[in-house]
Amino acid sequence: MAKSRGRPKRRKPPLSDEQVAELLRYAGTGANDRMLAEAAGVAPSTWSTWKGRAEKGFREFFEKVETARAKGDIALLAVVRRAAVKDGDWKAARYLLACRHREFSERHAHQQQVQVEHSGGPDIMAVLREAAAAAPRVLSVENGQTLGMPEPDAD
């Protein structure tokens, strides 16, 4: 019987148990696939190939990565909730509501981003005011100045 040519197929990512544990910790902090690939010492394209593999070991590994990410997201959400409830931070409360109820993120649904290229000069503010007047909501300028409808007060 002839042997098949080429590299033998792997049944799981070629990572040690220590590497897997470390990558799962990183995934829990919110690391994206590119960061995890670099931490694993592989190219992002290799990571992507692994992610698409159907073998049980690869599937199980990436399910663990997604579980670690979900747990990390929940921990971050708990921090926001604590800020909303314990500290009375209205921005944190609005964020939580917007996550669960789209109607609370209406401002974001109607916000338009306008990119203006300008070489400078005193007439830039006139251009921005005109754009703000045409926009239904808020126009934010790179320096943080806001034109148009103001943000709600913190009161």
C-alpha positions as CSV (number, residue, x, y, z in Angstrom):
1,M,0.0,0.0,0.0
2,A,1.4,3.4,-1.0
3,K,1.8,6.1,1.5
4,S,0.1,9.4,0.9
5,R,2.3,12.2,0.0
6,G,2.5,15.5,1.8
7,R,2.2,16.6,5.4
8,P,0.0,14.4,7.6
9,K,-3.3,16.0,8.6
10,R,-3.4,17.4,12.2
11,R,-6.4,16.6,14.4
12,K,-5.9,19.7,16.6
13,P,-3.8,22.8,16.6
14,P,-0.1,22.1,17.2
15,L,-0.1,23.9,20.6
16,S,1.0,22.8,24.0
17,D,-1.4,22.7,26.9
18,E,0.4,25.7,28.3
19,Q,0.0,27.7,25.1
20,V,-3.7,26.8,24.9
21,A,-4.2,28.0,28.5
22,E,-2.4,31.2,27.8
23,L,-4.3,31.9,24.6
24,L,-7.6,31.3,26.4
25,R,-6.6,33.9,29.0
26,Y,-5.8,36.3,26.2
27,A,-9.1,35.6,24.5
28,G,-10.9,36.4,27.8
29,T,-9.3,39.9,27.8
30,G,-10.8,40.7,24.4
31,A,-7.9,39.9,22.2
32,N,-8.9,39.6,18.5
33,D,-7.9,36.8,16.2
34,R,-4.8,38.6,14.9
35,M,-3.5,39.1,18.4
36,L,-4.1,35.5,19.3
37,A,-2.4,34.3,16.2
38,E,0.7,36.4,17.0
39,A,0.7,35.1,20.6
40,A,0.5,31.6,19.2
41,G,3.4,32.3,16.9
42,V,1.5,31.7,13.7
43,A,0.5,33.9,10.8
44,P,-3.0,35.3,10.9
45,S,-3.8,33.3,7.7
46,T,-2.8,30.1,9.5
47,W,-5.0,31.0,12.4
48,S,-7.9,31.6,10.0
49,T,-7.2,28.2,8.3
50,W,-7.3,26.5,11.7
51,K,-10.5,28.3,12.5
52,G,-12.1,26.9,9.4
53,R,-11.0,23.3,10.0
54,A,-13.7,20.7,10.6
55,E,-11.7,18.3,12.7
56,K,-13.0,17.8,16.3
57,G,-9.8,19.1,18.0
58,F,-9.8,22.4,16.0
59,R,-13.5,22.9,16.6
60,E,-13.2,22.3,20.3
61,F,-10.3,24.7,20.6
62,F,-12.1,27.5,18.9
63,E,-15.3,26.8,20.9
64,K,-13.1,27.3,24.0
65,V,-11.8,30.6,22.6
66,E,-15.3,31.9,22.0
67,T,-16.4,30.8,25.5
68,A,-13.4,32.7,27.0
69,R,-14.3,35.8,25.0
70,A,-17.9,35.6,26.1
71,K,-16.8,35.3,29.8
72,G,-14.5,38.3,29.3
73,D,-17.3,40.3,27.7
74,I,-19.6,39.5,30.6
75,A,-16.9,40.7,33.1
76,L,-16.6,44.0,31.2
77,L,-20.4,44.4,31.1
78,A,-20.4,43.9,34.9
79,V,-18.0,46.8,35.2
80,V,-20.3,49.0,33.1
81,R,-23.3,47.9,35.1
82,R,-21.6,48.6,38.4
83,A,-20.8,52.2,37.1
84,A,-24.5,52.6,36.1
85,V,-26.0,51.3,39.2
86,K,-23.5,51.9,42.0
87,D,-22.1,55.2,40.7
88,G,-25.2,56.5,38.9
89,D,-23.3,57.0,35.7
90,W,-26.0,57.9,33.2
91,K,-23.7,57.2,30.2
92,A,-23.1,53.7,31.4
93,A,-26.8,53.2,32.0
94,R,-27.6,54.5,28.4
95,Y,-25.0,52.1,27.0
96,L,-26.5,49.2,28.8
97,L,-30.0,50.1,27.6
98,A,-28.7,50.6,24.0
99,C,-27.2,47.1,24.1
100,R,-30.5,45.5,24.9
101,H,-33.0,47.9,23.3
102,R,-32.2,49.5,19.9
103,E,-34.6,52.4,20.5
104,F,-32.2,53.7,23.1
105,S,-29.4,53.9,20.5
106,E,-31.5,56.0,18.1
107,R,-29.0,58.8,18.2
108,H,-26.4,56.4,16.8
109,A,-28.8,55.1,14.1
110,H,-29.4,58.6,12.8
111,Q,-25.9,60.0,13.2
112,Q,-24.0,60.6,10.0
113,Q,-20.3,60.7,9.6
114,V,-19.0,63.4,7.3
115,Q,-15.3,63.5,6.3
116,V,-14.1,66.9,5.1
117,E,-10.7,67.3,3.6
118,H,-9.5,70.9,4.0
119,S,-6.1,72.5,3.7
120,G,-6.9,74.8,6.6
121,G,-7.7,78.5,6.9
122,P,-10.4,80.4,8.8
123,D,-13.3,79.2,6.6
124,I,-13.1,75.6,7.9
125,M,-15.6,76.4,10.7
126,A,-18.0,77.8,8.2
127,V,-17.8,74.5,6.2
128,L,-18.3,72.5,9.4
129,R,-21.3,74.6,10.5
130,E,-22.9,74.1,7.1
131,A,-22.4,70.4,7.4
132,A,-23.8,70.4,11.0
133,A,-26.9,72.2,9.8
134,A,-27.5,69.6,7.1
135,A,-27.0,66.7,9.5
136,P,-30.0,65.6,11.6
137,R,-27.9,65.0,14.7
138,V,-24.5,65.7,16.0
139,L,-21.4,66.4,14.0
140,S,-18.2,65.8,16.0
141,V,-15.0,67.5,15.0
142,E,-11.6,65.9,15.4
143,N,-10.6,68.3,18.2
144,G,-13.6,67.2,20.2
145,Q,-15.7,70.2,19.5
146,T,-19.3,69.4,18.7
147,L,-21.5,71.3,16.3
148,G,-25.2,70.9,15.8
149,M,-27.4,69.2,18.5
150,P,-25.7,69.1,21.9
151,E,-25.2,66.0,23.9
152,P,-27.7,65.5,26.8
153,D,-26.8,67.1,30.1
154,A,-25.6,64.8,32.9
155,D,-28.3,66.1,35.2
